[in-house]
Amino acid sequence: MLQAKTVLITGATGSFGSAFIETLLAQHRPEAIRVFSRDELKQSELRQRLSDDDRLRYLIGDIRDLPRLSRAMRGADVVVHAAALKQVPVCEYNPFEAVQTNVVGAENVVAAAIDNDVPLTVALSSDKAVNPVNMYGATKLCAEKIFTQGNAYSGDSSARFASVRYGNVVGSRGSVIPLFKAQAPKGVITITDERMTRFWITQRQAVEFVIESLGRMGGGEVFVPRIPSMRITDIARALAPDAEHKVIGIRPGEKLHEVLLTQDESRHSLEVDNGYVILPEYASWPLREVEGGRPLRADFCYSSDLNDRWLDIEELKEMAADVTAAA
């Protein structure tokens, strides 16, 4: 689907963006990849790592800047929106900045895609957007809604929008793995709450799911992958089996368990082989039929503590080793 296409990625020098670019170059033969980000140093480092591949176009810009974003999207076939402020404490301390980037930035991406008739635009969301208890989650919920209803704003444009919602990414910036590895030699691991669970996905799985969702989207969907859960105590044991666990209490804006699909959303969602598709409740545009989609039971809730798939300590060790090798 991406062969001979021009793809623009916002936040392209982040953890996801870099992995996505490497996958496209290796497997999908795009015509061009536009690396859109605001950090010239990270762009320079990416250029060195990828040996200055002539399919890459390095564009300095900020999603807050609509004219620059619109110019960058000119002639693009696909946009993957990965730019965001995502550190929970940073968003709490700088709420208006979080709104400017995560909410107004999402609106700008939609507007630029409509003005340039970009056929497919997908945004990366988060489990934090479900019943949000912090500023980051609240802004990502707004971004999801903006992307869904971008399909109504597009009018006679060919532009279509969807979102992908998933959980914690192994090895991403701010991941608990580097923290635990740094604490391990000291013999004490800080645990916020021993009951805590999280959804867990690798960077490779996230990239593959986004590409699959681009092929499946018709406009307005939120795609949720079926992924395993992990216990915070298990990851601590995997990385530092002999360390003491020091319980420090849940941090502000943090949940015990995360949810990827609520009971209310299950009423307008479908199950597919590799996850779930949340359909828009308000759609003034034709919806694409979800091939192989199966209705969910009315009381279904996809929560990290009620998951039917759990990572064991050996699997977590393997994931942690992969992160170290990649680093």
Beta strands, then each sheet from edge to edge (+ up, - down):
strand 1: 6-10
strand 2: 32-37
strand 3: 56-60
strand 4: 78-81
strand 5: 120-126
strand 6: 160-166
strand 7: 168-169
strand 8: 188-191
strand 9: 197-201
strand 10: 222-225
strand 11: 229-231
strand 12: 244-247
strand 13: 259-261
strand 14: 269-272
strand 15: 275-278
strand 16: 294-295
strand 17: 302-303
sheet 1: 3+ 2+ 1+ 4+ 5+ 6+ 10+ 15- 14+ 16-
sheet 2: 7+ 9+ 11-
sheet 3: 8+ 12+
sheet 4: 13+ 17-
end
